[in-house]
């Protein structure tokens, strides 16, 4: 099979072992629990019948691989178990909160691109100047700054002092999109620093490489202006780099989002997993970890496909 | 860290050096390097000072980190309390110094776990190749998909809350990154002409791995390790902020920020010191990592 559909098919096949490993890691979290996991999962006030029921559901008396496939079978049909506290379905809990987290991460990616890409272009076209050095230093700060601390500083400045933005909370993007974006602005800025830094650096070096290459030199010799060379040839080549980086950053963004959500009291899956970990609500913890790792895996699949669409050589080579 | 880098620099492979016509390198001098790279000098000096503050905190900290003084709560910086006091009247500077121990311990633990799992795994699958490499690489891809903090929170949710549990999980998430680098480097070295020559002379597998593959593959890993220390430090701060890492009353920079955030309208200055401590330390590890990268790889030009 050739072309984009063939590439997608091959990628999906390659994903199977990756997903088996990832789901197996999430599944095996249950073995980390001290004591009898059935008793722990059942909670402090469970009846003996409930413990037996959980033991049966998880199949703790059967071999590990059998348990894994039984668990995976439940996962595939959307049964991630029930919360030990609210007794609500874990999947329902997650689906209610996931949009908040996705909005935050996507918004942070966009903020990161809007700030990072121009910084990278600016640094590359002014290579060696003071401006270039300042941008490079800002990029170093961007990877080192703790996102949640930046969030606190933003709240102090823009919510408590100036009262431009709400300090905490979130609304549904589907019901009130404008208000949801308004609420998510400070958190997204706090979360975006890593993306800004990495994009600024990578765009700078990718652009410098392209602008220094032979064919650009040829174009220049043919009399093309620097502006049109930059826009028509330089940046097109940078697009693939940016996509790949966006894919790599998704993983880190979900990591930081867990903490940034706590600062801004955003009811997303990050807050759900840390709250559940504090309260020993194991099925919810396991469910969120599973959903997030699958989101990361599929985001990278989408990035690969988009890369192949932009650059047919990628589709041919994989 | 510097010891290893000195080894790899002072014992370059004569075969590759002669083949590419590179003049024989002069003996590596730590001082000359630090003198020529001021950023590395400042970063290393900062890290040395921080380690000293962490280790000597019980001796040199002006107060006991948990000594409360309810008459002197959320005090601004003063002669008695250089960085002020927190909501329980505890000295911020002393807690910062004791917190640096936890920060460095956490970063070292996570990166240590990552190295212990990742490096041997990468060398093994790269060296053996075949189906072992296939399976190993899929495991790497699978674990690599986990956001480290999500994995750390999940592990504390199962195993129990605590700094050590959380940082072991972060280390587990780091391992595939190192394994991937180590595997790629092993593949390059394994097929190098001088290694083939060593095989021809009857070198054992162990000799090949210990004398040729590891010294040559370790360079990018050293850079990665230094950069990972910063990531692990930020993870510890974040997890302690969520009270999933260092447990009160023990002090941690992330935990101090969590308390300061509660009282941000009363004593906003309390959130600066821990935040800058995290920022500067992460910056120092990153800067040092970049400097080592430039030092070890002559093709990378300095900005």
Interface residues (C-beta under 8 A of the other chain):
Chain A: X17 X18 X19 X20 X21 X22 X24 X25 X26 X29 X30 X32 X33 X34 X132 X133 X136 X140 X141 X143 X144 X145 X146 X147 X148 X149 X152 X153 X155 X156 X160 X251 X252 X254 X255 X256 X258 X259 X262 X263 X273 X274 X276 X277 X278 X280 X281 X282 X285 X286 X288 X289 X292 X293 X296 X297 X300
Chain B: X138 X139 X141 X142 X143 X144 X145 X146 X147 X148 X149 X150 X151 X153 X154 X155 X156 X157 X158 X159 X160 X161 X230 X234 X235 X237 X238 X239 X241 X242 X243 X244 X254 X257 X260 X261 X264 X265 X268 X271 X274 X275 X278 X279 X282 X283 X286 X287 X303
